[in-house]
Amino acid sequence: MNERVTDISAILRRGLEDDIPELRGDARTVELLGASVEGNVDTVLHALQHDIPVARIIAPTAAIEYARRLAQHGVPVNALVRAYRVGQQRITELFFTELRAAGIAPADRITVLEAITTTLFEYIDWITQQVVTVYETEREQWLESRNSARALRVREVLAGKKPVDIDAATEAIRYPLRWHHLALILWYPDTSASGDELTRLQRFIRELAEAVGTAAAPLFGAADRTSAWAWLPYRSEQSDAVATVRDFASKRPDAPRLAIGIMGQGVSGFRRSHRYALRARAVALARGGVEPRIIAASDPGLAAAALFGVRAEVGEWVGEVLGELAADNENDARLRETLRVFLRTGSSYKAAAAELDLHFNSVKYRVGRAVSRRGRPIIDDRLDVELALLICYWYGAAALRPNTD
């Protein structure tokens, strides 16, 4: 089983996501869950193989960081504990399967099983104590490090589970909820974490608000150690607000990643703008290492693409619609982009050529090649093709099939 740690860990991670809804977080949190599971599986298998006493084992780094992340996101600690219990059950089942397939004498099989289950129980009990301690410490520090009363009121407004007294809420969070709002999600990649991310994010928001001329101080709230939520207040609707924010951020080499919502008014607009910013960020994160620095919910086609997400069945559907054109390589990427622009401009070779800065004949050739790669005309299911191309445009490799050419 040591030779199949990655595969075993993937099975366990999927099981945990299916059984424990609280663990279905954003893409980065789910990725950290996978790393935590793999770290634990690798550790316990080596402990069994080399007869390492459980009391000497320190929880894997990824498991510690995952506990911290859950604490920062307010996931109940019982979800973390249950994850270890469910994981224990699943890996025990895998042990049983291996033992049944192994050519071990019945008497020896019982001895082996007793040794495995005893060690596994001790390991889960010991590691759970460690990660729960980390969780509780992190949660306490996290609540102390932010204005918890203000943040709680903001989350209550966002949740919308009970009527909001706008004047009282405005006073509590010190932000004009009756005005127009533009929500932002800001974050730094985990790989560049240095410990002062929240301070840098807050400073960036203050400078941004001053540069774009908001009529009051922005609202800022930490989401976790490397990301934050923010709202920019305006007395009236600003049609160029998104462009102005993008322009400021694009000129700052030290700017964080930025997802921009849409302009909204009042409490409903406050919520809606934030929802759209979250969707934009989800699209950016799904792109992995090629995530854009700045992404806006109003970018053409993003809102539609965000509704689908990058689930396995979406990738399968894209492959069914586009055929070989869904391959993850540079040539097919050029063909997809040309076909996408061609269809969006009303099937006009001239308009597509102008937008892509290509010769008319080059566009015509690429469109023909794209249809050929797809393997069938696009007359009967043009809408499906446009939607599939849109998903490919925003999600990139995450929505494509591996290149086999």
Disulfide bonds with the S-S distance in Angstrom:
none
